Every structure is written in structure tokens, then in C-alpha cells.
């Protein structure tokens, strides 16, 4: 049991020192500025009014309750949570 505790603590210490070292990496020498392809041209006044009228007529839009929540955790996050749980249990 003591060996497992030592192993878990060692992994926690080594994992904690690797993260700051990775964050100190040099940035790339040149960064190219690109225009986002997702941006389109702005709507004209007639198009905006047409969209507003369609929005008012839509029945589904009045019943909209929001989207679903998705929680994504990286592998490192899962490992850290597992180590903390093991430390609490041991």
C-alpha cells in the first residue's frame, strides 16, 4: 500500500513539473494574419427586415429552450482527477 502511495505521489509531482515546462516554449518566429473565412458580408436593410419577419413567424423559435451542455476533459485532466481521488482514498 505504501508503494502505491509513493507511486501516485511521484506521478503527481512529475506531472506538475512537466506542465509549466511545456508552457514556456518559444512562440513561432512569424505569425501570419489571415482573414477569417467564416465572416460574410453584412446584411442589407431589406435582408435584415426579411429575416426579422421570418423570425417572428417561426413557431419553433418561440419554443426554443437552449442547447445541450457538453463537458470535455482532456486525458491529463482525467489523470489528475484520478490521482486526487486515489490520494483521498488512500
N, C-alpha and C positions, 0 to 999 in steps of 0.2 A: 504494500500500500504506500509505503514511503517512497519507493522507487517511482511509482506512478505520479505522486505529487511532485517529485523533483523533475520528472519529465515534463509535466504540464507547466510548471513554473519556468523551466528553461525555454520551452516553446513560446511562452508569453513574453519573456524578456527578449528573445531573439526576434520575434515578430515585431515587437515595439521599436527595436532599433533599426529594422530594415525599412520601415515606412518613411521616417524622416530623411534617410539617405537617398531614397528614390525621389523624394520631393525636391532635392537640391540639384537635380540635373540641369545642365546648361540649356537655355532656350535655343531654338534654332536661329541661325545667323540672319536669315531673311524671312520675312513673313509677307506673303503676297496678299494684297487686298482684293477680294473678289466680290462682285455684286451677287446678292442672294437671288437664285432663280425662282424662289417662292414668291417674291413680291411681283405683283402685277401692276397694271396701270390703275389709277384711281377711277372710281365710278363717276360717270357724268351725272348731272342732276336728274335727268329723265330716268336713268337706270336706277338711281338710288330711290326715287319715288316708286318705281315699279316694284322693286324689291320690298319696300315698306308695305305696299298694298298686298303683295303676296304673303308677307309675314302676318299681317292682320287676319287674312282669310284662312290661314293654316290652322286646322284643329289639333294636329299632333303637337304643334309648338306650344299650345296652351297647356297641354298635359305633361310637358317635359319635366322630369324630376331630377335630372342630373346624371352624370356618368358613373361608371364603376371605379372604385379605388383599387389600384394595383400597387402592391408593395414589392419592390425588387431589392434583394440583398445580394451583395457580391459574395464570392466564396470566402474572401478574407473576413467579411462580416460574420458569416456563419461560424468560421473557425474561432473568432474572438468570443462570440456568444457561447459556443460550446466550452471553451476554456474557462470562462467565468462561471458557467453552470457547474463544471467539474470542480472548480475551486470551492464553490459554495457547498457542494455535496460532500466533498472530502473534508 
